[in-house]
Amino acid sequence: MRTRVEEVQSLAELGEVAEGAAPDVQDIISRVPVRDALGRAYATGKRKAAVARVWIKPGNGKVTVNGRDIAVYFARPVQQLILNQPFQIAGVEGEFDVIATVKGGGLSGQAGAVKHGISKALQLYDPALRSALKAAGFLTRDSRVVERKKFGRRKARRSFQFSKR
C-alpha cells in the first residue's frame, strides 16, 4: 500500500502534498498557554554556569532578581539592557513583573540566564510571542562554556613558555 507522499515525482507535486497536509500539521502543533494557579508562567534559563528560575506575571514591569531590584543586582546598564531585550522584541515592555532566582556563574552569565528564562516564560505565557523570540534567537540556550584546563598546558590551550636554555 503506497501513500500519496511516496508517489511524489517532482517539486511541484511535493508542494501540492504539503499544502494539503498543512491544516493537520497546524492542529498538531497549536500551542496553549501554560500558567499556574496564580496566573504566572515559569521557566528555567541557563547560560555558562548560571541557572535562573524565572516567573512572569502581568504587572507594571518590576523586575526582582534574588529578592533585589534589577538596578541593585545588575548595576551595569549593559546587563539591564540584556534583561529587557525579550520584552522589546516581543513588544510587551512594562506589561509583566519578573521574579527570578539565580545561582552559579558570574554576573554576565546570570544576566544571560535570566534573559533566557524570561524568553521561555514569555512564550509559555503567550504562545503568539514565540515566533518573534525564536527569530531573535532568545529561546536557544547559548551552549558556550569555559573549556577545561588540559594536563601539560598552562591553561586550556596555552602552553608553558619555551626556554631555549
Legacy VTK file of the C-alpha trace (Angstrom):
# vtk DataFile Version 3.0
C-alpha trace
ASCII
DATASET POLYDATA
POINTS 165 float
0.000 0.000 0.000
1.619 3.254 -1.160
0.677 6.649 0.214
0.419 9.899 -1.720
3.791 11.084 -0.351
5.619 8.054 -1.775
4.223 8.770 -5.258
5.636 12.320 -5.480
7.877 12.671 -8.557
8.563 16.450 -8.727
8.869 19.517 -6.542
5.530 20.855 -7.794
3.776 17.683 -6.638
5.572 17.925 -3.304
4.177 21.444 -2.844
0.650 20.183 -3.524
1.038 17.421 -0.950
2.417 19.880 1.622
-0.491 22.300 1.058
-2.977 19.510 1.566
-1.307 18.436 4.823
-0.880 21.916 6.304
-4.151 22.117 8.316
-3.454 18.804 10.053
0.069 19.868 10.959
-1.169 23.208 12.313
-3.719 21.418 14.519
-0.997 19.209 15.970
1.442 21.999 16.821
-1.079 24.537 18.098
0.224 25.691 21.456
-1.715 26.532 24.582
-0.638 28.968 27.311
0.974 27.331 30.353
0.203 29.184 33.606
-0.074 28.204 37.259
-2.982 28.874 39.651
-1.687 32.405 40.326
-1.570 33.289 36.612
2.220 33.080 36.372
4.386 31.399 33.749
7.567 29.629 34.923
10.727 28.769 33.001
14.338 27.876 33.662
17.087 29.772 31.846
20.737 28.754 31.576
23.942 30.439 30.443
27.536 29.366 31.153
27.434 28.040 34.735
24.405 30.111 35.797
20.887 28.733 36.239
17.899 31.073 36.617
14.388 30.208 37.758
12.017 32.827 36.340
8.352 33.571 36.998
6.471 36.216 34.997
3.013 37.611 35.671
1.040 40.584 34.354
2.098 43.781 36.092
3.859 47.090 35.600
7.367 45.959 34.616
9.010 45.429 38.020
11.990 43.042 37.842
13.267 41.364 41.014
16.385 39.159 41.000
17.241 37.200 44.168
14.964 39.490 46.200
16.664 42.679 44.970
15.688 45.246 42.360
17.293 44.905 38.915
19.212 48.177 39.315
20.778 46.919 42.546
21.572 43.344 41.491
22.748 44.133 37.951
24.436 47.516 38.456
25.848 47.702 34.915
23.440 49.243 32.377
24.545 46.688 29.755
23.271 43.816 31.915
19.975 45.622 32.475
19.606 46.063 28.702
20.222 42.334 28.233
17.328 41.545 30.572
14.959 43.919 28.746
15.698 42.550 25.240
13.000 39.816 25.257
10.324 42.354 26.209
11.443 44.747 23.461
11.472 42.026 20.794
8.040 40.752 21.880
6.658 44.301 22.126
5.408 43.895 25.709
7.651 46.327 27.616
6.294 47.223 31.059
3.470 44.670 30.909
4.998 41.888 33.041
6.523 41.626 36.509
9.508 39.289 36.761
10.656 37.354 39.816
13.916 35.475 39.306
16.307 33.471 41.441
19.789 32.873 40.027
22.589 30.587 41.179
26.067 29.918 39.849
28.371 31.738 37.467
29.191 35.419 37.369
27.026 38.448 36.708
27.357 38.217 32.912
26.289 34.572 32.865
23.491 35.272 35.323
22.152 38.110 33.156
22.136 35.774 30.152
20.412 33.039 32.182
17.656 35.402 33.337
17.203 36.629 29.733
16.854 33.019 28.539
14.369 32.276 31.331
12.299 35.395 30.593
12.150 34.478 26.899
10.996 30.925 27.619
8.428 32.125 30.180
7.052 34.737 27.750
6.471 32.147 25.041
4.770 29.865 27.580
2.556 32.713 28.826
1.581 33.816 25.309
2.436 31.336 22.509
1.861 34.074 19.898
5.145 35.678 21.001
7.130 32.521 20.168
7.897 33.383 16.533
9.444 36.781 17.375
11.518 35.367 20.244
12.606 32.358 18.183
13.670 34.551 15.248
15.790 36.672 17.598
17.453 33.507 18.937
16.368 34.057 22.542
14.828 30.586 23.023
18.069 28.769 22.224
20.430 28.099 25.111
23.889 29.515 24.446
25.979 26.366 24.848
29.371 28.088 25.045
31.104 27.280 28.322
34.671 27.610 29.571
36.987 24.977 28.144
38.692 22.828 30.761
42.393 23.024 31.504
44.477 20.255 29.891
47.405 18.495 31.529
50.837 19.543 30.272
49.490 23.013 29.473
49.248 26.259 31.381
45.568 26.806 30.564
43.150 25.117 28.190
45.298 25.755 25.105
48.163 27.979 26.241
51.386 26.059 26.681
54.243 26.868 29.015
56.787 29.468 27.893
59.539 27.946 25.781
63.031 28.259 27.206
65.984 27.572 24.936
68.473 27.461 27.826
LINES 1 166
165 0 1 2 3 4 5 6 7 8 9 10 11 12 13 14 15 16 17 18 19 20 21 22 23 24 25 26 27 28 29 30 31 32 33 34 35 36 37 38 39 40 41 42 43 44 45 46 47 48 49 50 51 52 53 54 55 56 57 58 59 60 61 62 63 64 65 66 67 68 69 70 71 72 73 74 75 76 77 78 79 80 81 82 83 84 85 86 87 88 89 90 91 92 93 94 95 96 97 98 99 100 101 102 103 104 105 106 107 108 109 110 111 112 113 114 115 116 117 118 119 120 121 122 123 124 125 126 127 128 129 130 131 132 133 134 135 136 137 138 139 140 141 142 143 144 145 146 147 148 149 150 151 152 153 154 155 156 157 158 159 160 161 162 163 164
